[in-house]
């Protein structure tokens, strides 16, 4: 029977540490600031951004929620990013996905200053990550949270096999770079991967971020593997579930994340921690 990774407990510990760091900055007259740009009225995005806003306020982080209607034009969004790029009270800029189809998301991402790129998606930051360069730069918050989980539970990575189900730029690709940099052998799969089970069963660490409820069953998991479920799916019953059949896989894995209460809380906690990181790095650069 697998040990269940308590993402809520880990997130609470991280939030406490982040709040202390924010308080130290406040004592110097510096308040970390984040702006979240939200386009449209997607219900899940509204809940998510509201939770981020409330969490930031509790931790001493200045938070701005900039909302635009779903039919906003590209120039208006780009102008807002330019405004916050030049605003010295803002350390982090986040554009909430998904964006309406008429907007050029890539151009919007690339317009964010690399040192304010809280999602770590600017080509400059992605390039540094893939090159495993030293120094301070942001990385995607969900992969950052997952790496913190693995460290906390002392999961051995060096020389081990990792399989990631899902190749998104927010999770799969940056996480592959982080695991590769940790000396793992990494395989990224996608919907075109043939014989997926043969690939997933090789994994010592299996991360699933496909957005398909119940995709991974006990038969897909190597006995004793660490299983990280990034999926968040709402069933017709209203229940939240992941991409992993938790009940079945728990009997096979050594460690497993639940949904909810696993990766999600660590993603938001990592977002807050990285906001303070960006403030500290920027102040250090100005001193």
MIVEX-162883 format. One record per residue: residue number from 1; x, y, z of N, C-alpha, C in turn; residue in one letter. Coordinates in Angstrom, 1 decimal. Each point is the difference from the previous one (the first is absolute). Layout:
BEGIN
BAMI    k    n_c1    n_c2    n_c3   ca_c1   ca_c2   ca_c3    c_c1    c_c2    c_c3  r
BAMI  NUM       X       Y       Z       X       Y       Z       X       Y       Z  a
...
END
This chain:
BEGIN
BAMI    k    n_c1    n_c2    n_c3   ca_c1   ca_c2   ca_c3    c_c1    c_c2    c_c3  r
BAMI    1     0.8    -1.2     0.0    -0.8     1.2     0.0     0.9     1.3     0.0  x
BAMI    2    -0.3     0.8    -1.0     0.9     1.2    -0.1    -0.3     1.0     1.1  x
BAMI    3     1.1     0.8     0.3    -0.1     1.1     0.9    -0.6     1.2    -0.9  x
BAMI    4    -1.0     0.6     0.6    -0.7     1.1    -0.7     0.7     1.3     0.3  x
BAMI    5     0.5     0.7    -1.1     0.7     1.3     0.2    -1.0     1.0     0.4  x
BAMI    6     0.3     0.7     1.1    -1.0     1.0     0.5     0.4     1.4    -0.5  x
BAMI    7    -0.5     0.3    -1.2     0.3     1.3    -0.6    -0.5     1.2     0.8  x
BAMI    8    -1.1    -0.1     0.7    -0.5     1.1     0.8     1.0     0.3     1.1  x
BAMI    9     0.5    -1.0     0.7     0.9     0.2     1.1     1.3     0.6    -0.5  x
BAMI   10     0.6    -0.5    -1.1     1.2     0.5    -0.5    -0.2     1.5    -0.5  x
BAMI   11    -1.2     0.3    -0.6    -0.2     1.3    -0.4    -0.1     1.0     1.2  x
BAMI   12    -0.6    -0.5     1.1    -0.2     0.9     1.1     1.4     0.3     0.6  x
BAMI   13     0.9    -1.0     0.0     1.4     0.3     0.5     0.7     1.0    -0.9  x
BAMI   14    -0.2    -0.2    -1.3     0.7     0.9    -1.0    -0.6     1.4     0.1  x
BAMI   15    -1.3     0.1     0.2    -0.7     1.3     0.2     0.5     0.7     1.2  x
BAMI   16     0.3    -0.7     1.1     0.5     0.6     1.2     1.4     0.6    -0.2  x
BAMI   17     0.8    -0.8    -0.7     1.4     0.5    -0.3    -0.1     1.2    -1.0  x
BAMI   18    -0.9     0.0    -0.9    -0.1     1.1    -1.0    -0.5     1.3     0.7  x
BAMI   19    -1.0    -0.2     0.9    -0.5     1.2     0.8     1.1     0.6     0.8  x
BAMI   20     0.9    -0.8     0.6     1.1     0.5     0.8     1.0     0.8    -0.9  x
BAMI   21     0.2    -0.5    -1.2     0.9     0.7    -0.9    -0.6     1.3    -0.5  x
BAMI   22    -1.3     0.0    -0.2    -0.7     1.2    -0.4     0.0     1.1     1.1  x
BAMI   23    -0.1    -0.5     1.2     0.0     0.9     1.2     1.4     0.7     0.1  x
BAMI   24     1.1    -0.8    -0.3     1.3     0.6     0.1     0.2     1.1    -1.1  x
BAMI   25    -0.6    -0.3    -1.2     0.0     1.1    -1.0    -0.8     1.2     0.4  x
BAMI   26    -1.2    -0.3     0.6    -0.8     1.1     0.5     0.7     0.9     1.0  x
BAMI   27     0.8    -0.6     0.8     0.7     0.7     1.1     1.0     1.0    -0.7  x
BAMI   28     0.4    -0.3    -1.2     0.9     0.9    -0.8    -0.8     0.9    -0.9  x
BAMI   29    -1.3     0.0     0.1    -0.9     0.9    -0.8    -0.3    -0.6    -1.4  x
BAMI   30     0.2    -1.3    -0.1    -0.2    -0.6    -1.3    -1.1    -1.0     0.1  x
BAMI   31    -1.0     0.1    -0.9    -1.2    -0.9     0.0     0.0    -0.7    -1.3  x
BAMI   32     0.2    -1.3     0.0    -0.1    -0.7    -1.3    -1.3     0.1    -0.6  x
BAMI   33     0.0     0.2    -1.4    -1.3     0.2    -0.7    -0.2    -0.9    -1.2  x
BAMI   34    -1.2    -0.5    -0.1    -0.3    -0.8    -1.2    -1.3     0.5    -0.6  x
BAMI   35    -0.1    -0.1    -1.3    -1.2     0.3    -0.7    -0.4    -1.2    -0.8  x
BAMI   36    -1.3    -0.3     0.1    -0.5    -1.1    -0.8    -1.0     0.6    -1.1  x
BAMI   37     0.3    -0.3    -1.2    -0.9     0.5    -1.1    -0.9    -1.1    -0.4  x
BAMI   38    -1.3     0.3     0.1    -1.1    -1.0    -0.3    -0.8     0.5    -1.1  x
BAMI   39    -0.2    -0.8    -1.1    -0.8     0.4    -1.1    -1.2    -0.9    -0.1  x
BAMI   40    -1.2     0.6     0.1    -1.2    -0.8    -0.1    -0.6    -0.4     1.4  x
BAMI   41    -1.0    -0.9    -0.1    -0.6    -0.5     1.3    -0.1    -1.5     0.1  x
BAMI   42     1.1    -0.6    -0.3     0.1    -1.5     0.2    -0.1    -0.3     1.5  x
BAMI   43    -1.0    -0.8     0.4    -0.3    -0.2     1.4     1.2    -0.5     0.8  x
BAMI   44     0.7    -1.0    -0.6     1.2    -0.6     0.7     1.1     1.1     0.2  x
BAMI   45     0.2     0.8    -1.1     1.0     1.0     0.1    -0.3     1.1     1.1  x
BAMI   46    -1.3     0.3     0.0    -0.5     1.0     1.0     0.3    -0.5     1.4  x
BAMI   47    -0.3    -1.3     0.3     0.2    -0.5     1.3     1.5    -0.1     0.3  x
BAMI   48     0.8    -0.4    -1.0     1.4    -0.2     0.2     0.7     1.4     0.3  x
BAMI   49    -0.4     1.0    -0.8     0.7     1.3     0.2    -0.5     0.6     1.3  x
BAMI   50    -1.2    -0.2     0.4    -0.5     0.5     1.3     0.7    -0.6     1.1  x
BAMI   51     0.3    -1.3    -0.1     0.8    -0.7     1.1     1.4     0.6     0.1  x
BAMI   52     0.6     0.2    -1.2     1.3     0.6     0.0     0.0     1.4     0.7  x
BAMI   53    -1.0     0.8    -0.4     0.0     1.3     0.5    -0.2     0.0     1.6  x
BAMI   54    -0.8    -0.9     0.5    -0.2     0.0     1.4     1.2    -0.6     0.7  x
BAMI   55     0.6    -1.0    -0.6     1.2    -0.5     0.7     1.2     1.0     0.0  x
BAMI   56     0.1     0.8    -1.0     1.1     1.0    -0.1    -0.3     1.0     1.1  x
BAMI   57    -1.2     0.5     0.2    -0.4     1.0     1.0     0.4    -0.5     1.4  x
BAMI   58    -0.3    -1.3     0.3     0.3    -0.6     1.3     1.5     0.0     0.3  x
BAMI   59     0.8    -0.1    -1.1     1.4    -0.2     0.2     0.8     1.3    -0.1  x
BAMI   60    -0.7     1.1    -0.1     0.8     1.3    -0.1     0.5     0.3    -1.4  x
BAMI   61    -0.7    -0.5    -1.0     0.4     0.2    -1.4    -1.1     0.9    -0.6  x
BAMI   62     0.5     1.1    -0.6    -1.0     0.8    -0.7    -0.5    -0.7    -1.3  x
BAMI   63    -1.3    -0.1    -0.1    -0.5    -0.8    -1.2    -1.1     0.9    -0.7  x
BAMI   64     0.2     0.0    -1.3    -1.0     0.8    -0.9    -0.6    -1.1    -0.9  x
BAMI   65    -1.3     0.1    -0.1    -0.7    -0.8    -1.0    -0.5     0.9    -1.1  x
BAMI   66     0.6    -0.1    -1.2    -0.4     0.8    -1.1    -0.9    -0.8    -1.0  x
BAMI   67    -1.3     0.3     0.0    -0.9    -0.7    -0.8    -0.4     0.7    -1.3  x
BAMI   68    -0.1    -0.8    -1.1    -0.4     0.5    -1.3    -1.2    -0.8    -0.5  x
BAMI   69    -0.9     0.6    -0.8    -1.0    -0.8    -0.6     0.5    -1.0    -1.0  x
BAMI   70    -0.8    -1.0    -0.3     0.5    -1.1    -0.9     0.3     0.5    -1.4  x
BAMI   71    -0.6     1.1    -0.4     0.2     0.6    -1.3     1.1     1.0    -0.1  x
BAMI   72     0.8     0.1     1.1     1.1     1.0     0.0     0.9    -0.2    -1.2  x
BAMI   73     0.6     1.1    -0.5     0.9    -0.2    -1.2     1.4    -0.1     0.5  x
BAMI   74     0.9    -0.5    -0.9     1.4    -0.3     0.3     0.7     1.2     0.5  x
BAMI   75    -0.2     1.1    -0.6     0.7     1.2     0.3    -0.2     0.5     1.4  x
BAMI   76    -1.3    -0.2     0.5    -0.3     0.4     1.4     0.7    -0.9     1.0  x
BAMI   77     0.1    -1.3    -0.2     0.7    -0.9     0.9     1.5     0.3     0.0  x
BAMI   78     0.5     0.3    -1.2     1.5     0.3    -0.1     0.3     1.3     0.6  x
BAMI   79    -0.9     0.9     0.0     0.2     1.3     0.6     0.1    -0.2     1.5  x
BAMI   80    -0.9    -0.8     0.6     0.0    -0.3     1.4     1.3    -0.6     0.4  x
BAMI   81     0.5    -1.0    -0.8     1.2    -0.6     0.4     1.2     1.0     0.0  x
BAMI   82     0.0     0.8    -1.0     1.0     1.1    -0.1    -0.1     0.9     1.3  x
BAMI   83    -1.2     0.3     0.4    -0.1     0.9     1.2     0.6    -0.7     1.2  x
BAMI   84    -0.3    -1.3     0.2     0.5    -0.7     1.2     1.5    -0.3    -0.1  x
BAMI   85     0.4    -0.2    -1.2     1.5    -0.2    -0.2     0.7     1.2     0.5  x
BAMI   86    -0.5     1.2    -0.1     0.6     1.3     0.4    -0.3     0.4     1.4  x
BAMI   87    -0.9    -0.7     0.6    -0.5     0.3     1.4     1.0    -0.6     1.0  x
BAMI   88     0.7     0.8     0.7     1.0    -0.5     1.0    -0.6    -0.6     1.3  x
BAMI   89    -1.3     0.1     0.1    -0.7    -0.6     1.2    -0.5    -1.4    -0.3  x
BAMI   90     0.2    -0.4    -1.3    -0.4    -1.4    -0.4     1.2    -0.8    -0.3  x
BAMI   91     0.1    -1.1     0.7     1.1    -0.9    -0.2    -0.3    -1.2    -0.9  x
BAMI   92    -1.3    -0.4    -0.1    -0.4    -1.2    -0.7    -1.2     0.3    -0.9  x
BAMI   93     0.0    -0.5    -1.2    -1.2     0.2    -0.9    -0.4    -1.4    -0.4  x
BAMI   94    -1.3    -0.3     0.2    -0.6    -1.3    -0.4    -1.2     0.2    -0.9  x
BAMI   95     0.0    -0.6    -1.2    -1.2     0.0    -0.9    -0.7    -1.3     0.2  x
BAMI   96    -1.2     0.0     0.5    -0.7    -1.2     0.3    -0.5    -0.7    -1.3  x
BAMI   97     0.3    -1.3    -0.1    -0.5    -0.8    -1.1    -1.3    -0.6     0.5  x
BAMI   98    -0.9    -0.4    -1.0     0.2     0.2    -1.5    -0.4     1.4    -0.4  x
BAMI   99     0.6     0.4    -1.1    -0.3     1.3    -0.7    -1.0    -0.3    -1.1  x
BAMI  100    -0.9     1.0    -0.4    -0.8    -0.2    -1.1     0.8    -0.2    -1.3  x
BAMI  101    -0.6    -0.7    -0.9     0.7    -0.5    -1.2     0.5     1.2    -0.9  x
BAMI  102    -0.6     1.1     0.1     0.4     1.1    -0.9     1.2     0.7     0.5  x
BAMI  103     0.5    -0.3     1.2     1.2     0.7     0.5     1.2    -0.9    -0.3  x
BAMI  104     1.1     0.7    -0.2     1.3    -0.7    -0.3     0.7    -0.2     1.3  x
BAMI  105    -0.2    -1.2     0.6     0.6    -0.3     1.3     1.5     0.0     0.0  x
BAMI  106     0.6    -0.4    -1.0     1.5     0.0    -0.1     0.5     1.4     0.0  x
BAMI  107    -0.6     0.9    -0.7     0.5     1.4     0.0    -0.2     0.6     1.3  x
BAMI  108    -1.1    -0.4     0.7    -0.2     0.6     1.4     1.0    -0.5     0.9  x
BAMI  109     0.3    -1.3     0.0     1.0    -0.6     0.9     1.4     0.7    -0.3  x
BAMI  110     0.3     0.1    -1.2     1.4     0.5    -0.4     0.1     1.5     0.4  x
BAMI  111    -1.1     0.7     0.2     0.0     1.4     0.3     0.3     0.3     1.5  x
BAMI  112    -0.1    -1.0     0.8     0.2     0.1     1.4     1.5     0.1     0.3  x
BAMI  113     0.5     0.9     0.8     1.4     0.1     0.3     0.5    -1.3     0.6  x
BAMI  114     1.1    -0.5    -0.4     0.5    -1.3     0.6     0.1     0.0     1.5  x
BAMI  115     0.4     1.1     0.6     0.2     0.1     1.4    -1.4     0.2     0.8  x
BAMI  116    -1.1     0.1    -0.8    -1.3     0.1     0.6    -0.9    -1.2    -0.4  x
BAMI  117     0.6    -0.9    -0.7    -0.7    -1.2    -0.6    -0.2    -1.1     1.0  x
BAMI  118    -1.1     0.2     0.8    -0.2    -0.9     1.1    -0.3    -1.5    -0.4  x
BAMI  119    -0.5    -0.2    -1.2    -0.2    -1.3    -0.5     1.2    -0.7    -0.6  x
BAMI  120     1.1     0.8    -0.2     1.2    -0.6    -0.6    -0.1    -0.4    -1.4  x
BAMI  121    -0.9     0.7    -0.8    -0.3    -0.4    -1.4     0.7     0.8    -1.0  x
BAMI  122     0.6     1.1     0.4     0.8     0.8    -1.0     1.1    -0.8    -0.6  x
BAMI  123     0.3     0.1    -1.3     1.1    -0.7    -0.6     1.3     0.1     0.7  x
BAMI  124     0.3     1.2     0.6     1.2     0.2     0.7     0.1    -0.9     1.2  x
BAMI  125    -1.1    -0.1     0.8     0.0    -0.9     1.2     0.0    -1.4    -0.4  x
BAMI  126    -0.8    -0.4    -1.0     0.0    -1.4    -0.4     1.3    -0.4    -0.5  x
BAMI  127     0.7     0.8    -0.8     1.3    -0.3    -0.5     1.0    -0.2     1.1  x
BAMI  128     0.0     0.8     1.1     0.9    -0.1     1.1    -0.3    -1.4     0.7  x
BAMI  129    -1.3    -0.3     0.2    -0.4    -1.2     0.6     0.5    -1.2    -0.8  x
BAMI  130    -0.2    -0.1    -1.3     0.4    -1.1    -0.8     1.5    -0.1     0.0  x
BAMI  131     0.7     1.1     0.0     1.5     0.0     0.0     0.6    -0.2     1.4  x
BAMI  132    -0.9    -0.1     1.0     0.4    -0.2     1.4     1.0     1.0     0.4  x
BAMI  133    -0.3     1.3    -0.3     0.9     1.0     0.3    -0.1     0.4     1.5  x
BAMI  134     1.1     0.4     0.6    -0.1     0.5     1.4    -0.6     1.3     0.1  x
BAMI  135    -0.3     0.5     1.2    -0.6     1.3     0.2    -1.5    -0.1     0.3  x
BAMI  136    -0.6     1.2     0.1    -1.4     0.1     0.4    -0.9     0.3    -1.2  x
BAMI  137    -0.9    -0.8    -0.2    -1.1     0.2    -1.0    -1.2    -0.8     0.4  x
BAMI  138    -1.2     0.4    -0.4    -1.2    -0.7     0.4    -0.2    -1.2    -0.9  x
BAMI  139    -0.6    -1.0     0.6    -0.5    -1.3    -0.7    -1.4    -0.1     0.3  x
BAMI  140    -0.7    -0.8    -0.9    -1.4    -0.2     0.1    -0.4    -0.5     1.4  x
BAMI  141    -1.1     0.5     0.6    -0.3    -0.2     1.4    -0.4    -1.5     0.3  x
BAMI  142    -0.8    -0.6    -0.9    -0.4    -1.4     0.3     1.2    -0.9     0.0  x
BAMI  143     0.9     0.0    -1.0     1.3    -0.8     0.1     0.8     0.3     1.3  x
BAMI  144     0.1     1.3     0.3     0.7     0.4     1.2    -0.6    -0.6     1.2  x
BAMI  145    -1.3     0.0     0.1    -0.7    -0.7     1.1     0.2    -1.5     0.1  x
BAMI  146     0.0    -0.6    -1.2     0.3    -1.4     0.0     1.4    -0.4     0.4  x
BAMI  147     1.0     0.8    -0.4     1.3    -0.3     0.4     0.2     0.2     1.6  x
BAMI  148    -0.7     1.0     0.5     0.0     0.2     1.5    -0.6    -1.2     0.7  x
BAMI  149    -1.1    -0.6    -0.6    -0.6    -1.2     0.6     1.0    -1.2     0.0  x
BAMI  150     0.7    -0.2    -1.1     0.9    -1.1    -0.1     1.2     0.2     1.0  x
BAMI  151     0.5     1.2     0.1     1.0     0.3     1.0    -0.4    -0.3     1.4  x
BAMI  152    -1.2     0.5     0.3    -0.5    -0.2     1.4    -0.1    -1.5     0.4  x
BAMI  153    -0.5    -0.8    -1.0    -0.2    -1.4     0.3     1.3    -0.8    -0.3  x
BAMI  154     1.1     0.7    -0.3     1.3    -0.6    -0.2     0.0    -1.1    -1.1  x
BAMI  155    -0.7     0.3    -1.1     0.0    -0.9    -1.1     1.3     0.0    -0.7  x
BAMI  156     0.6    -1.1    -0.2     1.3    -0.1    -0.7    -0.3     0.2    -1.5  x
BAMI  157     0.7     1.0    -0.6    -0.2     0.3    -1.4     1.2    -0.4    -0.9  x
BAMI  158     1.2     0.2     0.5     1.2    -0.3    -0.8     0.0    -1.4    -0.5  x
BAMI  159     0.2    -0.1    -1.3     0.1    -1.3    -0.7    -1.4    -0.8    -0.1  x
BAMI  160    -1.1     0.7     0.4    -1.3    -0.7    -0.1    -0.7     0.4    -1.3  x
BAMI  161    -1.1    -0.7    -0.3    -0.8     0.2    -1.2    -1.2     0.8     0.4  x
BAMI  162    -0.3     1.1    -0.8    -1.2     0.7     0.2    -0.8     0.0    -1.3  x
BAMI  163    -1.3    -0.1     0.1    -0.9     0.1    -1.2    -1.0     1.1     0.3  x
BAMI  164    -0.2     0.9    -0.9    -1.0     1.1     0.1    -1.0    -0.2    -1.1  x
BAMI  165    -1.3    -0.1     0.4    -1.1    -0.2    -0.9    -0.6     1.4    -0.2  x
BAMI  166     0.3     0.6    -1.1    -0.4     1.4    -0.3     1.2     0.8    -0.3  x
BAMI  167    -0.1     0.8    -1.1     1.2     0.8    -0.4    -0.3     1.5     0.0  x
BAMI  168    -0.9     0.5     0.8    -0.3     1.4     0.0     1.2     0.8     0.4  x
BAMI  169    -0.1     1.3    -0.4     1.1     0.9     0.3    -0.1     0.5     1.5  x
BAMI  170    -1.1    -0.2     0.6    -0.2     0.4     1.4     0.5    -1.1     1.0  x
BAMI  171    -0.1    -1.3    -0.4     0.3    -1.1     0.9     1.1    -0.9    -0.7  x
BAMI  172    -0.4    -0.7    -1.0     0.8    -1.1    -0.5     1.4     0.4    -0.4  x
BAMI  173     0.1     1.0    -0.8     1.3     0.4    -0.6     1.0     0.6     1.1  x
BAMI  174    -0.5     1.0     0.8     1.0     0.5     1.0     0.3    -1.1     1.1  x
BAMI  175    -1.0    -0.9     0.3     0.3    -1.0     1.0     1.0    -1.0    -0.6  x
BAMI  176    -0.1    -0.3    -1.3     1.0    -0.9    -0.6     1.4     0.6     0.2  x
BAMI  177     0.1     1.3    -0.2     1.3     0.7     0.1     0.5    -0.1     1.5  x
BAMI  178    -0.9     0.2     0.9     0.4     0.0     1.4     0.5    -1.4     0.4  x
BAMI  179    -0.7    -1.0    -0.4     0.3    -1.4     0.3     1.3    -0.4    -0.7  x
BAMI  180     0.2     0.4    -1.2     1.2    -0.3    -0.8     1.2     0.7     0.8  x
BAMI  181    -0.2     1.2     0.4     1.1     0.7     0.8     0.3    -0.7     1.3  x
BAMI  182    -1.0    -0.7     0.5     0.2    -0.8     1.2     0.6    -1.4    -0.3  x
BAMI  183     0.5    -0.2    -1.2     0.7    -1.2    -0.4    -1.0    -1.2    -0.1  x
BAMI  184    -1.2     0.2    -0.4    -0.9    -1.1    -0.3     0.0    -0.2    -1.5  x
BAMI  185    -0.4    -1.2    -0.4    -0.3    -0.3    -1.4    -1.5     0.2    -0.2  x
BAMI  186    -0.3     0.9    -0.9    -1.4     0.5    -0.1    -0.6    -0.3    -1.4  x
BAMI  187    -1.2    -0.6     0.1    -0.8    -0.2    -1.2    -1.3     0.8     0.1  x
BAMI  188    -0.3     0.8    -1.1    -1.2     0.8    -0.1    -1.0    -0.7    -1.0  x
BAMI  189    -1.2    -0.3     0.4    -1.0    -0.6    -0.8    -1.0     1.0    -0.4  x
BAMI  190    -0.8    -0.4    -1.0    -1.1     0.9    -0.5    -1.1    -0.9    -0.6  x
BAMI  191    -1.0     0.6    -0.5    -1.2    -0.8    -0.5     0.4    -0.9    -1.2  x
BAMI  192     1.1     0.2    -0.6     0.5    -0.8    -1.1     0.9    -1.2     0.4  x
BAMI  193     0.3     0.0     1.3     0.9    -1.1     0.4    -0.6    -1.3    -0.1  x
BAMI  194     0.6    -0.9    -0.7    -0.5    -1.4    -0.1     0.4    -0.8     1.2  x
BAMI  195    -0.9    -0.9     0.4     0.3    -0.9     1.2     0.4     0.8     1.2  x
BAMI  196    -0.9     0.9     0.4     0.4     0.9     1.1     0.3    -0.8     1.3  x
BAMI  197    -0.7    -1.1     0.2     0.2    -0.8     1.2     1.4    -0.5     0.1  x
BAMI  198     0.6    -0.4    -1.1     1.4    -0.5     0.1     0.9     1.1     0.4  x
BAMI  199    -0.3     1.2    -0.4     0.9     1.2     0.4    -0.2     0.3     1.5  x
BAMI  200    -1.3     0.1     0.4    -0.2     0.5     1.4     0.4    -1.1     1.0  x
BAMI  201     0.0    -1.2    -0.4     0.4    -1.1     1.0     1.6     0.0     0.2  x
BAMI  202     0.7     0.7    -0.8     1.4     0.1     0.2     0.4     1.1     1.0  x
BAMI  203    -1.0     0.8     0.4     0.3     1.2     0.7     0.2    -0.3     1.5  x
BAMI  204     1.1     0.5     0.6     0.1     0.1     1.4    -0.8     1.2     0.6  x
BAMI  205    -0.1     1.0    -0.8    -0.8     1.2     0.3    -0.9     0.2    -1.2  x
BAMI  206    -1.3     0.0     0.2    -1.0     0.1    -1.0    -0.8     1.3     0.3  x
BAMI  207     0.1     1.0    -0.9    -0.8     1.2     0.1    -1.0     0.0    -1.1  x
BAMI  208    -1.3     0.2     0.4    -1.1     0.0    -1.0    -0.7     1.3     0.0  x
BAMI  209     0.0     0.6    -1.2    -0.6     1.4    -0.2    -0.6     0.0    -1.4  x
BAMI  210    -1.0    -0.9    -0.2    -0.6    -0.2    -1.3    -1.4     0.6    -0.1  x
BAMI  211    -0.7     0.3     1.2    -1.3     0.5    -0.1    -1.1    -1.0    -0.4  x
BAMI  212     0.3    -1.3     0.4    -0.9    -1.1    -0.4    -0.3    -0.8     1.3  x
BAMI  213    -1.2     0.1     0.6    -0.2    -0.7     1.3     0.1    -1.5    -0.1  x
BAMI  214     0.7    -0.5     0.9     0.2    -1.5     0.1     0.9    -0.6    -1.1  x
BAMI  215     0.8     0.8    -0.6     0.8    -0.5    -1.1     1.0    -1.1     0.5  x
BAMI  216     0.6     0.2     1.1     1.0    -0.9     0.5    -0.6    -0.9     1.1  x
BAMI  217     0.1    -1.3    -0.2    -0.5    -1.0     0.9     1.2    -0.7     0.6  x
BAMI  218    -0.3    -0.9     0.9     1.0    -0.8     0.7     0.9    -0.8    -0.9  x
BAMI  219    -0.6    -0.4    -1.1     0.7    -0.8    -1.0     1.1     0.8    -0.8  x
BAMI  220    -0.2     1.3     0.1     0.9     0.9    -0.7     1.2     0.4     0.8  x
BAMI  221     0.1    -0.4     1.3     1.0     0.5     0.9     0.9    -1.1     0.5  x
BAMI  222     1.3     0.4     0.0     1.0    -0.9     0.5    -0.1    -0.2     1.5  x
BAMI  223     0.0    -1.2     0.6    -0.1    -0.1     1.4     1.1     0.8     0.7  x
BAMI  224    -0.5     0.8     1.0     0.9     0.8     0.8     0.3     1.4    -0.6  x
BAMI  225    -0.6     0.3    -1.1     0.3     1.3    -0.7    -0.6     1.1     0.9  x
BAMI  226     0.5     1.2    -0.3    -0.5     1.3     0.6    -1.0     0.5    -1.1  x
BAMI  227    -1.2     0.3     0.4    -1.0     0.4    -1.0    -0.5     1.4     0.4  x
BAMI  228     0.2     1.0    -0.9    -0.4     1.4     0.2    -1.1     0.3    -1.0  x
BAMI  229    -1.2     0.3     0.5    -1.2     0.2    -0.8    -0.3     1.5    -0.1  x
BAMI  230     0.3     0.6    -1.2    -0.2     1.4    -0.2    -1.4     0.3    -0.5  x
BAMI  231    -0.7    -1.0    -0.5    -1.3     0.2    -0.6    -1.1     0.5     1.0  x
BAMI  232    -0.8     1.0    -0.5    -1.2     0.4     0.8    -1.2     0.0    -0.9  x
BAMI  233    -0.8    -0.9     0.2    -1.2    -0.2    -0.9    -1.3     0.0     0.8  x
BAMI  234    -1.0     0.7    -0.5    -1.3     0.0     0.7    -0.9    -0.9    -0.7  x
BAMI  235    -0.5    -1.1     0.7    -0.9    -0.9    -0.6    -1.4     0.5    -0.1  x
BAMI  236    -0.9    -0.6    -0.7    -1.4     0.4    -0.1    -0.7     0.1     1.3  x
BAMI  237     0.5    -0.8     0.9    -0.6     0.0     1.4     0.5     1.2     0.8  x
BAMI  238     1.0     0.7    -0.5     0.5     1.1     0.7     1.3    -0.3     0.8  x
BAMI  239     0.3    -1.3     0.1     1.2    -0.4     0.7     1.3     0.4    -0.7  x
BAMI  240     1.0     0.4     0.7     1.3     0.2    -0.6     0.8    -1.3     0.0  x
BAMI  241     0.7    -0.2    -1.0     0.8    -1.2    -0.1     1.2     0.2    -0.9  x
BAMI  242     1.0    -0.8     0.2     1.3     0.2    -0.8     0.0    -0.9    -1.2  x
BAMI  243     1.2    -0.1    -0.6     0.2    -0.8    -1.1     0.4    -1.5     0.4  x
BAMI  244     0.1    -0.2     1.3     0.4    -1.3     0.5    -1.1    -0.6     0.8  x
BAMI  245    -0.2    -1.3    -0.2    -1.0    -0.8     0.8     0.7    -0.2     1.3  x
BAMI  246    -0.3     1.0     0.9     0.6     0.1     1.3    -0.1    -1.3     0.8  x
BAMI  247    -1.2    -0.5     0.1    -0.3    -1.2     0.9     0.8    -1.2    -0.5  x
BAMI  248     0.1    -0.2    -1.3     0.7    -1.2    -0.6     1.5     0.2     0.1  x
BAMI  249     0.5     1.2    -0.4     1.4     0.2     0.0     0.6     0.1     1.4  x
BAMI  250    -0.8     0.4     1.0     0.6     0.1     1.3     0.5    -1.3     0.5  x
BAMI  251    -0.6    -1.1    -0.5     0.5    -1.4     0.4     1.3    -0.4    -0.6  x
BAMI  252     0.4     0.8    -1.0     1.2    -0.4    -0.8     1.2     0.9     0.3  x
BAMI  253    -0.3     1.3     0.1     1.0     1.0     0.1     0.6     0.1     1.4  x
BAMI  254     1.2     0.7     0.1     0.5     0.2     1.4    -0.4     1.4     0.5  x
BAMI  255    -0.1     0.9    -0.9    -0.5     1.4     0.4    -1.0     0.4    -1.1  x
BAMI  256    -1.0     0.7     0.4    -1.0     0.5    -0.9    -0.6     1.3     0.5  x
BAMI  257    -0.4     0.9    -1.0    -0.7     1.2     0.4    -1.5    -0.2    -0.2  x
BAMI  258    -0.8     0.6     0.9    -1.4     0.0    -0.2    -0.5     1.1    -0.9  x
BAMI  259    -1.2    -0.1    -0.4    -0.7     1.2    -0.7    -1.4     0.1     0.6  x
BAMI  260    -0.3     1.1     0.6     0.8     1.1     0.3     0.9    -0.2     1.2  x
BAMI  261     0.8     1.0     0.3     0.9     0.0     1.2     1.4    -0.5    -0.3  x
BAMI  262     0.4    -0.1    -1.3     1.3    -0.4    -0.3     0.8     1.1    -0.6  x
BAMI  263     0.1    -0.1    -1.4     0.8     1.0    -0.7    -0.6     1.4     0.0  x
BAMI  264    -1.3     0.1     0.0    -0.6     1.3     0.0     0.4     1.0     1.0  x
BAMI  265    -0.1    -0.3     1.3     0.5     0.9     1.0     1.4     0.4    -0.1  x
BAMI  266     0.9    -0.9    -0.5     1.4     0.3    -0.1     0.3     0.9    -1.2  x
BAMI  267    -0.9     0.0    -1.0     0.1     0.9    -1.1    -0.2     1.4     0.4  x
BAMI  268    -1.1     0.2     0.8    -0.2     1.4     0.5     1.0     0.5     1.0  x
BAMI  269     0.4    -0.9     0.8     1.1     0.3     1.0     1.3     0.4    -0.7  x
BAMI  270     0.3    -0.8    -1.1     1.2     0.3    -0.7    -0.1     1.3    -0.7  x
BAMI  271    -1.2     0.4    -0.5    -0.2     1.3    -0.6     0.3     1.1     0.9  x
BAMI  272    -0.5    -0.1     1.3     0.3     1.0     1.0     1.4     0.1     0.3  x
BAMI  273     0.7    -1.2     0.2     1.4     0.0     0.3     0.8     0.6    -1.1  x
BAMI  274    -0.4    -0.3    -1.3     0.8     0.6    -1.1    -0.2     1.5    -0.2  x
BAMI  275    -1.2     0.5     0.4    -0.2     1.4     0.0     1.0     0.7     1.0  x
BAMI  276     0.1    -0.6     1.1     1.0     0.6     1.0     1.4    -0.2    -0.5  x
BAMI  277     0.3    -1.1    -0.7     1.3    -0.2    -0.6     0.3     1.2    -1.0  x
BAMI  278    -1.0     0.3    -0.8     0.3     1.0    -1.0     0.2     1.4     0.6  x
BAMI  279    -0.7     0.2     1.1     0.2     1.3     0.7     1.4     0.0     0.6  x
BAMI  280     0.4    -1.1     0.6     1.3     0.0     0.6     1.1     0.1    -1.0  x
BAMI  281    -0.1    -0.7    -1.1     1.0     0.0    -1.1     0.1     1.4    -0.6  x
BAMI  282    -1.2     0.7    -0.1     0.1     1.3    -0.6     0.6     1.0     0.9  x
BAMI  283    -0.3    -0.1     1.3     0.6     0.9     1.0     1.5    -0.2     0.1  x
BAMI  284     0.4    -1.3    -0.1     1.4    -0.3     0.1     0.7     0.6    -1.2  x
BAMI  285    -0.6     0.0    -1.2     0.6     0.6    -1.1     0.1     1.5     0.0  x
BAMI  286    -0.8     0.6     0.8     0.0     1.5     0.1     0.9     0.5     1.1  x
BAMI  287     0.5    -1.0     0.8     0.8     0.5     1.2     1.5     0.1    -0.5  x
END
